[in-house]
Amino acid sequence: MNLFQLYFKLGLQHILDIRGFDHILFILALCAIYVARDWKKILILVTAFTIGHSLTLALATFNVIQVRSEVIEFLIPVTIAITALVSIFKPKPSNGKGIPLNYIFAVFFGLIHGLGFSNYLKELLGKESSIWQPLLAFNIGLEVGQIVIVSAFLLATSLLSLAGVSRKEWTLIVSAFVLGVACMLMLETKFW
């Protein structure tokens, strides 16, 4: 296995690992208001998250930014809870002009989530002579993993829609579940 494949696999595993389900919860909260026909919006959304995530991974790897890991581990479920709350109170995607709020959340909260994994990745990349290829491979793996999660979610949404579950009900169910888990995670990771 070459270097690119190794780090691609690490990125893919990072997002799909059920033990690190915070990323999965965040993606579900972001996508809860969308249906299959919104796939372009969703692709932009998960790519915006990857961009934010990638930026802080790179900055942390180069020691440009450093944040206490306890603070980041608390902020990650906070970002999930905020995203779920927005989905509960605004259960339809905006059709207006400008940048939708979910896109801004995706980039900004991606920055925070990227810091959560940066220490581990920094240790791995510290052994490499050049970190650009591994960093790129990791982030491409992350993006592919997110697309897998979104695809599974959209499939479930489509099947439930065929079974008669309304879009609003499904959005509320998913968002409330994600919010509940995020609140439990906040209580477990409080740093004060």
Backbone as CSV, one residue per row, in Angstrom:
resi,resn,N_x,N_y,N_z,CA_x,CA_y,CA_z,C_x,C_y,C_z
1,MET,0.849,-1.174,0.000,0.000,0.000,0.000,0.896,1.239,0.000
2,ASN,0.666,2.154,-0.950,1.500,3.350,-0.994,1.005,4.401,0.001
3,LEU,1.738,5.484,0.118,1.460,6.526,1.095,0.081,7.148,0.890
4,PHE,-0.270,7.438,-0.369,-1.566,8.045,-0.654,-2.703,7.120,-0.207
5,GLN,-2.593,5.839,-0.560,-3.642,4.873,-0.189,-3.768,4.745,1.322
6,LEU,-2.639,4.752,2.016,-2.646,4.629,3.464,-3.428,5.774,4.107
7,TYR,-3.121,7.005,3.714,-3.779,8.157,4.324,-5.218,8.338,3.818
8,PHE,-5.489,7.930,2.597,-6.871,7.916,2.096,-7.712,6.991,2.977
9,LYS,-7.168,5.808,3.250,-7.878,4.831,4.080,-8.080,5.369,5.492
10,LEU,-7.075,6.054,6.035,-7.206,6.656,7.364,-8.324,7.695,7.386
11,GLY,-8.414,8.539,6.353,-9.472,9.538,6.278,-10.846,8.901,6.178
12,LEU,-10.944,7.880,5.365,-12.205,7.150,5.196,-12.619,6.500,6.513
13,GLN,-11.676,5.844,7.166,-11.977,5.192,8.440,-12.323,6.213,9.519
14,HIS,-11.670,7.359,9.486,-11.927,8.403,10.484,-13.393,8.815,10.464
15,ILE,-13.949,9.011,9.301,-15.329,9.487,9.206,-16.337,8.352,9.391
16,LEU,-15.981,7.137,8.993,-16.928,6.013,9.075,-16.820,5.212,10.370
17,ASP,-15.829,5.494,11.184,-15.628,4.757,12.431,-16.766,5.050,13.405
18,ILE,-17.509,4.031,13.770,-18.667,4.204,14.646,-18.247,4.662,16.040
19,ARG,-17.001,4.381,16.428,-16.522,4.852,17.739,-16.318,6.362,17.742
20,GLY,-16.090,6.954,16.590,-15.970,8.398,16.469,-17.217,8.954,15.810
21,PHE,-18.348,8.596,16.355,-19.637,8.887,15.717,-20.015,10.358,15.711
22,ASP,-19.193,11.213,16.313,-19.526,12.635,16.318,-19.598,13.207,14.910
23,HIS,-18.710,12.772,14.020,-18.756,13.253,12.631,-20.025,12.781,11.932
24,ILE,-20.388,11.535,12.182,-21.603,10.997,11.568,-22.814,11.783,12.050
25,LEU,-22.877,12.060,13.352,-23.993,12.846,13.895,-24.055,14.233,13.266
26,PHE,-22.889,14.856,13.110,-22.867,16.194,12.529,-23.373,16.173,11.085
27,ILE,-22.936,15.211,10.313,-23.382,15.092,8.918,-24.887,14.855,8.868
28,LEU,-25.396,14.002,9.754,-26.842,13.751,9.797,-27.604,15.025,10.149
29,ALA,-27.095,15.781,11.118,-27.761,17.029,11.499,-27.756,18.029,10.341
30,LEU,-26.648,18.090,9.619,-26.570,18.998,8.466,-27.547,18.601,7.359
31,CYS,-27.674,17.308,7.137,-28.463,16.807,6.000,-29.919,16.537,6.337
32,ALA,-30.309,16.667,7.592,-31.657,16.286,8.020,-32.761,17.000,7.247
33,ILE,-32.505,18.206,6.792,-33.561,18.976,6.111,-33.629,18.714,4.610
34,TYR,-32.737,17.878,4.102,-32.662,17.654,2.665,-33.254,16.309,2.250
35,VAL,-33.626,16.226,0.985,-34.084,14.969,0.382,-33.189,14.679,-0.823
36,ALA,-33.417,13.524,-1.440,-32.520,13.058,-2.516,-32.371,14.061,-3.656
37,ARG,-33.430,14.763,-4.005,-33.321,15.706,-5.131,-32.424,16.906,-4.805
38,ASP,-32.071,17.066,-3.532,-31.184,18.152,-3.101,-29.720,17.719,-3.084
39,TRP,-29.382,16.664,-3.814,-28.043,16.076,-3.718,-26.932,17.075,-4.025
40,LYS,-27.164,18.038,-4.922,-26.108,19.021,-5.233,-25.836,19.917,-4.029
41,LYS,-26.916,20.346,-3.363,-26.757,21.175,-2.168,-26.011,20.403,-1.082
42,ILE,-26.343,19.130,-0.964,-25.701,18.304,0.063,-24.219,18.104,-0.251
43,LEU,-23.904,17.900,-1.509,-22.504,17.738,-1.897,-21.707,19.003,-1.572
44,ILE,-22.287,20.160,-1.848,-21.627,21.426,-1.497,-21.459,21.522,0.016
45,LEU,-22.476,21.103,0.731,-22.462,21.161,2.195,-21.347,20.303,2.790
46,VAL,-21.252,19.055,2.364,-20.207,18.183,2.929,-18.820,18.607,2.455
47,THR,-18.729,19.159,1.266,-17.437,19.666,0.796,-17.027,20.898,1.601
48,ALA,-17.985,21.738,1.957,-17.690,22.899,2.806,-17.164,22.438,4.158
49,PHE,-17.767,21.390,4.703,-17.280,20.830,5.960,-15.853,20.314,5.805
50,THR,-15.597,19.603,4.715,-14.254,19.059,4.466,-13.235,20.182,4.336
51,ILE,-13.618,21.270,3.689,-12.697,22.407,3.537,-12.321,22.973,4.905
52,GLY,-13.321,23.196,5.754,-13.037,23.693,7.100,-12.179,22.720,7.890
53,HIS,-12.545,21.456,7.836,-11.817,20.389,8.525,-10.371,20.336,8.033
54,SER,-10.188,20.404,6.720,-8.856,20.331,6.115,-7.985,21.511,6.522
55,LEU,-8.603,22.681,6.562,-7.847,23.887,6.896,-7.249,23.794,8.296
56,THR,-8.056,23.418,9.276,-7.502,23.341,10.632,-6.552,22.160,10.800
57,LEU,-6.794,21.068,10.067,-5.822,19.970,10.120,-4.458,20.457,9.641
58,ALA,-4.457,21.195,8.543,-3.191,21.701,7.993,-2.557,22.717,8.943
59,LEU,-3.342,23.657,9.444,-2.797,24.689,10.341,-2.255,24.083,11.633
60,ALA,-2.962,23.102,12.170,-2.491,22.450,13.390,-1.244,21.608,13.119
61,THR,-1.199,20.967,11.965,-0.040,20.152,11.608,1.212,21.013,11.489
62,PHE,1.054,22.231,10.970,2.179,23.160,10.836,2.404,23.987,12.101
63,ASN,1.685,23.645,13.173,1.785,24.349,14.459,1.462,25.836,14.364
64,VAL,0.590,26.201,13.436,0.156,27.593,13.316,-0.885,27.892,14.394
65,ILE,-1.749,26.920,14.682,-2.742,27.083,15.746,-2.663,25.908,16.702
66,GLN,-2.942,26.215,17.952,-3.003,25.184,18.973,-4.126,25.550,19.932
67,VAL,-4.996,24.596,20.192,-6.100,24.795,21.118,-6.131,23.590,22.040
68,ARG,-6.425,23.838,23.298,-6.507,22.725,24.256,-7.504,21.687,23.771
69,SER,-7.106,20.439,23.800,-7.963,19.371,23.283,-9.253,19.229,24.078
70,GLU,-9.235,19.529,25.384,-10.467,19.430,26.186,-11.520,20.418,25.697
71,VAL,-11.071,21.594,25.303,-12.005,22.610,24.797,-12.609,22.140,23.474
72,ILE,-11.783,21.622,22.597,-12.268,21.146,21.294,-13.221,19.975,21.472
73,GLU,-12.868,19.036,22.359,-13.732,17.869,22.582,-15.097,18.280,23.123
74,PHE,-15.172,19.411,23.814,-16.464,19.936,24.265,-17.178,20.681,23.134
75,LEU,-16.426,21.453,22.359,-17.038,22.247,21.288,-17.622,21.395,20.161
76,ILE,-17.059,20.221,19.925,-17.576,19.367,18.853,-19.046,19.016,19.085
77,PRO,-19.445,18.498,20.275,-20.880,18.244,20.455,-21.720,19.524,20.490
78,VAL,-21.110,20.646,20.881,-21.844,21.922,20.835,-22.210,22.240,19.385
79,THR,-21.266,22.041,18.458,-21.558,22.308,17.044,-22.648,21.374,16.517
80,ILE,-22.629,20.152,16.985,-23.653,19.184,16.565,-25.023,19.622,17.088
81,ALA,-25.077,20.022,18.361,-26.339,20.452,18.963,-26.907,21.691,18.268
82,ILE,-26.057,22.659,17.984,-26.519,23.877,17.293,-27.084,23.530,15.923
83,THR,-26.390,22.680,15.191,-26.846,22.283,13.854,-28.186,21.550,13.940
84,ALA,-28.333,20.668,14.917,-29.595,19.943,15.093,-30.721,20.905,15.459
85,LEU,-30.445,21.870,16.335,-31.465,22.858,16.715,-31.929,23.681,15.519
86,VAL,-30.986,24.081,14.685,-31.352,24.840,13.483,-32.254,23.983,12.588
87,SER,-31.942,22.701,12.455,-32.761,21.808,11.632,-34.157,21.623,12.227
88,ILE,-34.262,21.652,13.544,-35.573,21.511,14.194,-36.426,22.755,13.956
89,PHE,-35.826,23.922,14.105,-36.598,25.159,14.007,-36.690,25.715,12.590
90,LYS,-35.899,25.197,11.689,-35.950,25.610,10.281,-35.875,24.344,9.433
91,PRO,-36.984,23.574,9.406,-36.933,22.240,8.804,-36.932,22.166,7.281
92,LYS,-36.786,23.292,6.603,-36.701,23.265,5.138,-35.491,24.074,4.693
93,PRO,-34.824,23.630,3.632,-33.682,24.410,3.134,-34.164,25.740,2.562
94,SER,-33.319,26.757,2.674,-33.703,28.066,2.150,-33.651,28.069,0.633
95,ASN,-34.566,28.802,0.039,-34.602,28.953,-1.414,-34.183,30.351,-1.836
96,GLY,-33.832,31.182,-0.855,-33.476,32.560,-1.150,-32.075,32.691,-1.707
97,LYS,-31.726,33.941,-1.985,-30.386,34.221,-2.494,-29.419,34.335,-1.330
98,GLY,-28.151,34.290,-1.654,-27.123,34.355,-0.627,-26.679,32.972,-0.210
99,ILE,-25.800,32.940,0.745,-25.250,31.671,1.220,-26.137,31.151,2.353
100,PRO,-26.682,29.947,2.200,-27.514,29.385,3.262,-26.730,29.208,4.562
101,LEU,-27.414,29.342,5.675,-26.811,29.238,6.998,-26.106,27.897,7.195
102,ASN,-26.678,26.822,6.655,-26.054,25.497,6.803,-24.664,25.453,6.184
103,TYR,-24.437,26.166,5.094,-23.119,26.171,4.458,-22.090,26.865,5.352
104,ILE,-22.529,27.954,5.979,-21.638,28.679,6.897,-21.313,27.795,8.098
105,PHE,-22.348,27.130,8.640,-22.127,26.193,9.734,-21.137,25.109,9.328
106,ALA,-21.317,24.571,8.141,-20.476,23.465,7.688,-18.999,23.864,7.670
107,VAL,-18.695,25.035,7.128,-17.290,25.478,7.070,-16.767,25.790,8.472
108,PHE,-17.509,26.598,9.212,-17.045,27.027,10.529,-16.918,25.850,11.490
109,PHE,-17.935,25.004,11.518,-17.896,23.869,12.421,-16.896,22.819,11.943
110,GLY,-16.646,22.757,10.632,-15.590,21.894,10.110,-14.230,22.296,10.674
111,LEU,-14.033,23.604,10.863,-12.791,24.095,11.469,-12.601,23.492,12.856
112,ILE,-13.672,23.486,13.636,-13.608,22.954,15.003,-13.383,21.440,14.981
113,HIS,-14.121,20.739,14.139,-13.976,19.282,14.070,-12.573,18.886,13.613
114,GLY,-11.991,19.666,12.719,-10.628,19.376,12.255,-9.616,19.448,13.384
115,LEU,-9.821,20.379,14.298,-8.911,20.486,15.441,-8.996,19.264,16.346
116,GLY,-10.168,18.627,16.367,-10.352,17.456,17.218,-9.495,16.277,16.812
117,PHE,-9.127,16.185,15.561,-8.341,15.055,15.070,-6.894,15.447,14.795
118,SER,-6.595,16.721,14.927,-5.292,17.220,14.480,-4.107,16.657,15.254
119,ASN,-4.244,16.444,16.556,-3.099,15.940,17.319,-2.684,14.549,16.865
120,TYR,-3.670,13.685,16.645,-3.364,12.338,16.187,-2.726,12.379,14.799
121,LEU,-3.317,13.168,13.910,-2.786,13.247,12.553,-1.399,13.889,12.545
122,LYS,-1.195,14.851,13.423,0.111,15.509,13.510,1.194,14.499,13.895
123,GLU,0.863,13.603,14.815,1.819,12.553,15.194,2.149,11.659,14.003
124,LEU,1.134,11.273,13.240,1.361,10.422,12.070,2.171,11.145,11.005
125,LEU,1.803,12.389,10.729,2.466,13.137,9.662,3.866,13.583,10.053
126,GLY,4.133,13.657,11.341,5.460,14.069,11.785,6.549,13.122,11.318
127,LYS,6.161,11.907,10.990,7.123,10.907,10.534,7.379,10.990,9.037
128,GLU,6.585,11.778,8.325,6.695,11.857,6.862,7.610,13.015,6.466
129,SER,8.330,12.845,5.365,9.217,13.907,4.898,8.420,15.053,4.286
130,SER,7.338,14.750,3.592,6.464,15.774,3.040,5.037,15.443,3.483
131,ILE,4.361,16.425,4.044,3.021,16.137,4.563,1.900,16.473,3.589
132,TRP,2.200,17.109,2.476,1.138,17.550,1.569,0.349,16.390,0.971
133,GLN,1.043,15.384,0.465,0.328,14.253,-0.140,-0.495,13.487,0.902
134,PRO,0.057,13.161,2.081,-0.759,12.475,3.077,-1.963,13.305,3.541
135,LEU,-1.759,14.611,3.691,-2.852,15.490,4.112,-3.959,15.524,3.058
136,LEU,-3.575,15.624,1.793,-4.547,15.603,0.700,-5.276,14.259,0.657
137,ALA,-4.537,13.177,0.754,-5.141,11.841,0.707,-6.122,11.643,1.863
138,PHE,-5.734,12.091,3.051,-6.609,11.966,4.219,-7.916,12.715,3.991
139,ASN,-7.823,13.935,3.487,-9.023,14.743,3.283,-9.904,14.224,2.148
140,ILE,-9.314,13.640,1.140,-10.118,13.011,0.086,-10.845,11.794,0.664
141,GLY,-10.165,11.031,1.495,-10.810,9.905,2.170,-11.955,10.361,3.054
142,LEU,-11.746,11.478,3.742,-12.792,12.068,4.576,-14.009,12.445,3.737
143,GLU,-13.766,13.066,2.606,-14.861,13.488,1.716,-15.632,12.276,1.182
144,VAL,-14.920,11.252,0.769,-15.576,10.038,0.263,-16.417,9.398,1.370
145,GLY,-15.880,9.358,2.577,-16.629,8.808,3.709,-17.908,9.576,3.977
146,GLN,-17.836,10.897,3.889,-19.031,11.714,4.089,-20.064,11.440,3.006
147,ILE,-19.612,11.253,1.794,-20.540,10.954,0.698,-21.220,9.600,0.930
148,VAL,-20.488,8.646,1.489,-21.082,7.349,1.830,-22.183,7.534,2.877
149,ILE,-21.901,8.315,3.914,-22.891,8.566,4.971,-24.119,9.260,4.397
150,VAL,-23.899,10.289,3.597,-25.005,11.033,3.001,-25.831,10.131,2.081
151,SER,-25.174,9.300,1.306,-25.886,8.387,0.402,-26.786,7.436,1.183
152,ALA,-26.259,6.880,2.272,-27.059,5.978,3.113,-28.230,6.726,3.733
153,PHE,-27.981,7.941,4.171,-29.036,8.755,4.772,-30.128,9.076,3.754
154,LEU,-29.724,9.473,2.547,-30.705,9.796,1.512,-31.500,8.573,1.072
155,LEU,-30.850,7.425,1.064,-31.565,6.186,0.750,-32.628,5.910,1.812
156,ALA,-32.248,6.042,3.079,-33.216,5.839,4.167,-34.347,6.857,4.083
157,THR,-34.014,8.110,3.780,-35.027,9.156,3.635,-35.995,8.817,2.510
158,SER,-35.482,8.363,1.394,-36.326,8.009,0.252,-37.242,6.833,0.585
159,LEU,-36.702,5.829,1.248,-37.504,4.657,1.607,-38.606,5.029,2.606
160,LEU,-38.263,5.851,3.573,-39.266,6.279,4.547,-40.330,7.162,3.911
161,SER,-39.919,7.964,2.947,-40.887,8.799,2.211,-41.878,7.921,1.450
162,LEU,-41.364,6.871,0.828,-42.242,5.920,0.134,-43.184,5.217,1.105
163,ALA,-42.746,5.044,2.354,-43.573,4.387,3.369,-44.572,5.347,4.004
164,GLY,-44.546,6.609,3.585,-45.530,7.577,4.068,-45.062,8.508,5.172
165,VAL,-43.795,8.432,5.559,-43.271,9.341,6.582,-43.024,10.697,5.924
166,SER,-43.556,11.746,6.533,-43.392,13.081,5.935,-41.968,13.596,6.148
167,ARG,-41.580,14.496,5.274,-40.245,15.090,5.341,-40.056,15.818,6.669
168,LYS,-41.084,16.559,7.092,-40.997,17.326,8.340,-40.834,16.388,9.536
169,GLU,-41.615,15.298,9.574,-41.497,14.342,10.675,-40.103,13.719,10.721
170,TRP,-39.609,13.321,9.557,-38.290,12.697,9.474,-37.208,13.674,9.936
171,THR,-37.302,14.914,9.501,-36.333,15.932,9.912,-36.347,16.105,11.422
172,LEU,-37.530,16.178,11.993,-37.644,16.357,13.443,-37.125,15.139,14.209
173,ILE,-37.414,13.954,13.722,-36.939,12.731,14.387,-35.415,12.682,14.376
174,VAL,-34.835,12.865,13.209,-33.372,12.797,13.088,-32.717,13.899,13.912
175,SER,-33.227,15.115,13.797,-32.625,16.251,14.499,-32.755,16.109,16.011
176,ALA,-33.903,15.647,16.480,-34.096,15.465,17.926,-33.170,14.374,18.467
177,PHE,-33.030,13.281,17.725,-32.116,12.210,18.131,-30.688,12.742,18.218
178,VAL,-30.252,13.432,17.181,-28.886,13.971,17.146,-28.693,14.970,18.283
179,LEU,-29.682,15.821,18.525,-29.599,16.808,19.611,-29.453,16.105,20.959
180,GLY,-30.240,15.061,21.189,-30.152,14.326,22.451,-28.781,13.721,22.674
181,VAL,-28.241,13.086,21.652,-26.906,12.482,21.774,-25.854,13.576,21.978
182,ALA,-25.980,14.688,21.258,-25.017,15.789,21.404,-25.039,16.353,22.816
183,CYS,-26.214,16.470,23.412,-26.308,16.968,24.793,-25.617,16.010,25.766
184,MET,-25.794,14.709,25.564,-25.096,13.734,26.413,-23.578,13.854,26.246
185,LEU,-23.132,14.041,25.003,-21.691,14.194,24.755,-21.145,15.458,25.413
186,MET,-21.937,16.538,25.385,-21.484,17.778,26.051,-21.302,17.552,27.537
187,LEU,-22.221,16.830,28.148,-22.105,16.559,29.595,-20.887,15.694,29.900
188,GLU,-20.576,14.756,29.005,-19.428,13.881,29.216,-18.100,14.590,28.990
189,THR,-18.075,15.620,28.147,-16.810,16.248,27.770,-16.616,17.638,28.370
190,LYS,-17.491,18.040,29.287,-17.291,19.385,29.853,-15.912,19.459,30.487
191,PHE,-15.265,20.583,30.299,-13.854,20.703,30.690,-13.637,21.605,31.907
192,TRP,-14.693,22.076,32.519,-14.514,22.946,33.685,-14.844,22.225,34.973
